[in-house]
Amino acid sequence: MKNFGKIIIAVLVVALIGAGGFILWQSSKGISYDFSQLEALQSDVEIISEDEDSVTVMKKSDGEFKVLMFTDTHLKGYKELDNTTVTYMVKHITEQKPDLVILGGDNVTYGFNKKRNVQLAELFEKLGVYWATVLGNHEGDGFMSYDRSDVIKLFSSYDHCLVKEGKADVAGDGNCTINILNSDGTLREVFFLMDTGDYMTEESKTEYGVTDEDEVYDGVKTSQVEWYKRKHDAIEKEYGEFKSVTVIHIPILQMEKEYAEGDFLYGDKREGVCESGFDAGLFDAMKEKGSTQAVYFGHDHVNDFAVIYEGIKLAYMQPSGYGAYNMQTKFDAPEEEWIQGCTLLTIGKEGNYLEKRIFNHAD
């Protein structure tokens, strides 16, 4: 019996050592892209002011303001796939020289993700480009993963990151505005960034009357809609009427309806719209306030369409990652049909913008 006990102890010790080694190995898995080759871009944008839920920046020249949007990069520690994603991101940033980069969520996924989140932030710092993000439903969902609030706290600590943690009494993390001024101090554009969460809790289902027993995607909550209204009113009081764009990860319910009833603009619907399970009134609030030109979503990796519905453009950003389901894995499509890329908004002084969809395979 004594020998048996010793064997059990030895097995437990080996198991603990093995588990510790596995955790150490997983924790060390980062993006293996060679960051040393990156050179900082020249920027003529500066931060004018900031508070807990907004940042105001100024374009010092009178030129166009470029916003480059990536979404669903799904950097999960898969060396080849992550490197492909990052290589294209760097390529587009260095070619387009944006004034601002916005990430549409599901940026760094899977477990043991702290190192990759740090590396993603350092990527933009080394490039010297201002950047911001909304969170997707897969941030913080892996074992020993940085949770959602920690991701926002980490990112917001970097000099070039414009994301703010947001007000404590508003649902979600990172709800904030980016106010873009012209060189003369007039307001060119406002970006509303809002957190759509991950999956509805039982409490949320009760609050919004959702009876589905299966997992239901979360969305913008009532407190966020009220925050949006208050923030909109405050900006309008300071600057007068303005134009705005909203970026969220999970599509609102109107996206599916708009595809059927709205004016179709471009792209393809290749899967069902994986929208929020409820409507807290964001679309109605945007119509009421009247500034919204467009709402951009991520989340659905093989949808890339846009429609105009009741005067507002609803559009998918081009999915950017190779580490999750895509045209290849879902449909076995040839490379010339893949839709990974990014979305470029070129904004004029009056807030009117042109959109360009950029496809990686076209290079």
matplotlib code that plots the C-alpha trace (Angstrom):
import matplotlib.pyplot as plt

x = [0.0, 2.9, 4.3, 0.9, 0.6, 4.0, 2.9, -0.2, 1.8, 4.3, 1.6, 0.0, 3.3, 4.0, 0.4, 0.9, 4.3, 2.7, -0.3, 2.1, 4.2, 1.1, -0.1, 3.3, 3.5, 0.1, 0.7, 3.8, 1.9, 1.9, 1.9, 5.2, 5.1, 8.4, 7.5, 11.1, 10.6, 7.7, 8.3, 6.1, 3.9, 3.7, 0.5, -1.1, -3.7, -3.5, -5.6, -7.3, -9.2, -10.5, -12.6, -14.1, -16.3, -14.9, -11.8, -11.6, -8.9, -8.0, -6.8, -4.1, -4.2, -7.2, -6.9, -9.3, -9.5, -9.0, -10.5, -9.4, -11.6, -10.7, -12.9, -13.0, -9.2, -9.5, -5.8, -5.7, -2.1, -2.1, 1.2, 0.6, -3.0, -2.2, 0.8, -1.3, -3.9, -1.3, 0.7, -2.3, -3.2, 0.2, 0.2, -3.1, -2.1, 1.2, -0.3, -3.4, -1.8, -5.0, -5.6, -7.4, -7.8, -11.0, -11.3, -14.8, -14.4, -13.4, -9.8, -7.9, -9.7, -9.1, -7.5, -4.3, -4.7, -2.9, 0.3, -1.5, -3.6, -0.4, 1.2, -1.8, -1.7, 2.1, 1.5, -0.4, 2.0, 5.0, 3.1, 2.4, -1.3, -4.3, -6.6, -9.8, -11.9, -15.3, -15.5, -16.9, -18.7, -15.5, -13.3, -12.6, -14.3, -11.3, -9.6, -7.3, -8.4, -8.2, -11.8, -13.6, -13.1, -9.4, -9.0, -10.4, -8.3, -5.2, -5.8, -6.8, -3.5, -1.6, -0.8, -2.3, -5.4, -8.5, -10.8, -12.2, -13.6, -16.9, -19.3, -19.7, -23.5, -23.8, -23.8, -20.8, -17.2, -15.6, -18.7, -17.3, -17.2, -14.4, -15.0, -13.0, -12.3, -11.1, -8.1, -10.4, -12.1, -15.3, -16.6, -16.0, -17.4, -18.3, -17.8, -20.0, -18.3, -20.6, -20.3, -22.8, -21.6, -21.6, -24.6, -27.8, -27.9, -31.1, -31.6, -31.3, -33.8, -36.3, -35.7, -36.2, -38.9, -36.8, -38.1, -35.6, -33.9, -30.9, -27.9, -29.0, -26.6, -26.5, -26.7, -26.9, -28.8, -31.3, -28.7, -26.5, -29.3, -29.9, -26.2, -26.2, -29.0, -27.4, -24.0, -25.5, -27.3, -24.2, -22.1, -24.8, -25.1, -21.3, -20.9, -24.3, -25.6, -23.1, -22.7, -21.9, -21.1, -21.8, -19.6, -20.8, -20.0, -23.3, -25.8, -29.1, -32.4, -33.1, -30.2, -32.1, -35.3, -33.4, -32.0, -35.5, -37.1, -34.3, -32.4, -29.7, -26.3, -23.6, -22.2, -23.7, -25.7, -24.1, -25.4, -28.3, -27.8, -26.6, -28.3, -29.0, -31.9, -33.7, -34.2, -33.5, -34.2, -30.8, -32.1, -35.1, -32.7, -30.5, -33.4, -34.7, -31.3, -30.8, -26.9, -26.3, -24.9, -24.1, -23.9, -21.1, -21.0, -18.7, -19.6, -20.8, -17.7, -19.1, -21.6, -20.4, -23.5, -25.0, -28.4, -30.1, -33.1, -35.2, -32.4, -29.6, -26.9, -26.4, -23.2, -20.8, -17.2, -15.0, -13.9, -10.1, -9.0, -8.0, -8.2, -12.0, -14.7, -14.5, -15.3, -12.6, -13.6, -17.4, -17.8, -14.4, -14.3, -11.2, -9.0, -10.4, -13.7, -12.5, -13.7, -11.0, -9.9, -10.7, -13.0, -11.8, -13.8, -12.4, -14.1, -14.2, -14.3, -18.1, -18.4, -19.4, -17.5, -16.6, -16.4, -14.0, -14.0, -10.5, -10.0, -6.8, -7.0, -6.9, -3.3]
y = [0.0, 2.4, 1.8, 2.4, 5.7, 6.8, 5.9, 8.0, 11.0, 10.6, 10.6, 13.7, 15.5, 14.6, 15.7, 19.0, 19.6, 18.8, 21.1, 23.9, 23.3, 23.4, 26.7, 28.2, 27.1, 28.4, 31.7, 32.2, 31.8, 35.2, 36.7, 35.6, 38.5, 40.4, 43.7, 45.0, 45.8, 48.3, 52.0, 54.8, 56.7, 60.4, 61.7, 65.2, 64.2, 65.3, 64.7, 67.9, 66.6, 63.4, 62.2, 59.0, 58.3, 60.5, 61.7, 64.7, 64.8, 67.4, 67.0, 69.7, 69.8, 70.5, 67.1, 64.2, 62.1, 58.4, 55.7, 52.1, 49.4, 45.8, 43.3, 39.7, 39.2, 36.3, 36.3, 33.0, 31.9, 30.0, 31.0, 30.8, 32.1, 35.0, 36.0, 36.1, 38.3, 40.7, 40.9, 42.1, 44.5, 46.1, 46.2, 48.1, 50.5, 51.4, 51.8, 53.7, 55.7, 56.2, 58.8, 56.3, 52.5, 51.0, 47.3, 45.8, 43.2, 39.5, 40.9, 38.5, 35.3, 31.9, 31.3, 32.6, 35.8, 38.4, 38.4, 38.6, 41.6, 43.3, 42.6, 43.9, 47.2, 47.4, 46.9, 50.2, 51.9, 50.9, 52.1, 55.4, 55.3, 56.2, 53.3, 52.2, 49.2, 47.8, 44.3, 41.3, 38.3, 36.2, 38.6, 36.9, 33.6, 31.3, 29.6, 31.9, 34.7, 38.4, 39.4, 42.1, 44.9, 44.0, 44.2, 47.7, 48.8, 47.4, 49.0, 52.4, 52.6, 53.0, 56.5, 56.0, 54.2, 56.4, 53.9, 54.9, 52.6, 54.4, 55.3, 52.8, 53.0, 52.2, 48.5, 47.1, 48.2, 50.8, 52.8, 56.1, 58.7, 59.9, 63.4, 64.5, 68.2, 70.2, 72.4, 75.4, 73.7, 72.8, 69.2, 67.0, 63.6, 61.7, 57.9, 56.2, 53.0, 50.7, 47.3, 44.6, 42.0, 38.3, 36.3, 37.2, 36.3, 34.9, 38.3, 40.1, 37.7, 38.4, 42.2, 42.2, 39.5, 36.9, 33.3, 31.4, 28.8, 28.5, 30.8, 34.2, 36.9, 40.0, 43.5, 47.2, 47.7, 50.4, 52.2, 52.4, 53.9, 56.5, 57.2, 57.6, 60.2, 62.2, 62.1, 63.1, 66.1, 67.3, 67.2, 69.0, 71.6, 72.3, 72.1, 72.3, 69.7, 67.1, 63.8, 60.5, 56.8, 54.1, 50.9, 47.8, 44.2, 42.2, 43.5, 45.0, 43.4, 45.8, 44.4, 41.3, 43.3, 45.8, 43.1, 42.2, 45.6, 48.2, 49.5, 47.0, 48.6, 45.9, 42.6, 39.3, 37.6, 34.2, 33.3, 34.4, 37.6, 36.6, 39.6, 40.6, 38.8, 41.9, 45.6, 48.2, 51.0, 52.0, 52.3, 54.4, 56.7, 57.2, 58.1, 60.5, 62.3, 62.4, 62.5, 58.9, 58.2, 54.6, 51.7, 49.2, 45.7, 42.7, 39.3, 37.4, 36.3, 35.6, 38.4, 41.7, 43.4, 46.9, 48.4, 51.7, 51.4, 54.4, 56.7, 55.0, 52.8, 49.5, 47.7, 44.9, 45.7, 43.5, 40.6, 40.6, 37.4, 33.9, 32.2, 31.6, 30.3, 32.0, 31.5, 28.8, 26.8, 27.3, 26.9, 25.6, 28.7, 29.4, 32.3, 34.7, 34.5, 35.1, 38.3, 39.0, 42.6, 45.9, 48.9, 52.4, 55.6, 58.8, 61.7, 65.3, 68.5, 68.6, 65.0, 63.4, 60.3, 57.8, 54.1, 51.6, 47.9, 46.5, 42.7, 41.0, 38.6, 41.5, 42.2]
z = [0.0, 0.8, -2.7, -4.2, -2.4, -3.6, -7.2, -6.8, -5.5, -8.3, -10.9, -9.4, -9.3, -13.0, -13.9, -12.1, -13.8, -17.1, -16.5, -15.4, -18.5, -20.7, -19.2, -19.5, -23.2, -24.0, -22.2, -24.3, -27.6, -29.3, -32.7, -34.3, -36.8, -36.9, -35.2, -35.5, -39.2, -38.5, -39.0, -37.6, -40.0, -40.1, -38.6, -38.6, -36.0, -32.4, -29.3, -28.1, -25.1, -23.5, -20.6, -19.4, -22.5, -25.3, -27.1, -29.4, -32.0, -34.6, -38.2, -38.4, -42.2, -44.4, -46.1, -46.0, -42.8, -43.5, -41.2, -41.9, -40.3, -39.7, -38.0, -36.7, -36.9, -34.5, -33.5, -31.5, -31.5, -34.7, -36.2, -39.9, -39.8, -37.4, -39.5, -42.6, -40.9, -39.4, -42.6, -44.5, -41.7, -41.8, -45.6, -45.8, -43.0, -44.5, -48.0, -46.9, -44.1, -42.2, -39.6, -37.5, -37.4, -35.9, -35.0, -35.1, -32.4, -32.0, -32.4, -30.1, -29.2, -27.6, -24.2, -22.8, -24.8, -22.7, -24.7, -28.1, -26.8, -25.8, -29.1, -31.0, -29.1, -29.7, -33.4, -33.6, -31.3, -33.5, -36.6, -34.8, -35.8, -33.7, -33.2, -31.4, -31.0, -30.0, -28.4, -30.0, -28.5, -28.4, -26.4, -23.0, -23.7, -23.5, -20.6, -18.6, -21.0, -20.3, -19.6, -21.5, -19.1, -18.8, -22.6, -22.6, -19.7, -21.3, -24.7, -23.3, -21.4, -24.8, -26.1, -29.5, -28.4, -28.4, -26.6, -23.2, -20.5, -20.5, -17.7, -14.9, -15.0, -18.7, -19.8, -21.5, -21.8, -24.0, -24.9, -26.1, -28.9, -31.1, -32.1, -35.2, -35.6, -38.6, -38.3, -37.7, -34.8, -36.5, -36.1, -39.1, -37.8, -34.7, -34.3, -31.7, -30.4, -28.5, -26.8, -27.9, -25.3, -26.0, -25.0, -23.2, -19.5, -18.0, -16.3, -19.7, -21.3, -18.6, -18.9, -22.7, -22.9, -24.7, -24.1, -26.2, -24.0, -26.3, -26.4, -27.8, -28.9, -26.8, -28.0, -27.2, -23.9, -22.8, -20.7, -23.7, -25.9, -23.2, -23.0, -26.8, -26.6, -23.9, -25.6, -28.9, -27.3, -25.6, -28.8, -30.7, -28.0, -28.3, -32.1, -33.7, -36.1, -37.1, -39.0, -37.3, -37.8, -35.3, -35.0, -33.1, -33.4, -33.3, -35.9, -34.7, -35.6, -38.4, -40.4, -41.4, -42.1, -44.1, -46.4, -47.3, -47.4, -47.8, -50.8, -51.5, -52.2, -52.7, -51.4, -50.7, -47.9, -47.6, -44.1, -41.9, -40.0, -36.5, -34.9, -31.3, -29.7, -28.8, -29.8, -27.0, -29.4, -30.8, -34.4, -33.4, -31.3, -34.3, -36.5, -33.9, -33.5, -37.2, -37.5, -38.4, -41.8, -41.3, -38.8, -39.3, -38.0, -37.8, -36.4, -39.6, -41.4, -44.8, -45.1, -46.7, -47.9, -47.2, -47.5, -46.9, -44.6, -43.6, -44.5, -42.6, -44.2, -42.4, -43.6, -42.7, -42.5, -44.6, -42.3, -41.8, -40.1, -41.3, -37.9, -37.9, -40.3, -43.7, -47.4, -47.6, -44.5, -44.9, -48.7, -49.9, -52.1, -54.3, -53.1, -55.7, -53.9, -50.4, -48.9, -46.2, -46.3, -44.7, -45.2, -45.9, -45.1, -46.6, -44.8, -46.2, -44.1, -44.1, -42.8, -46.1, -46.8, -49.5, -48.7, -50.3, -49.7, -50.0, -50.6, -49.7, -52.7, -55.1, -54.3]

ax = plt.figure().add_subplot(projection="3d")
ax.plot(x, y, z, "-o")
ax.set_aspect("equal")
plt.show()
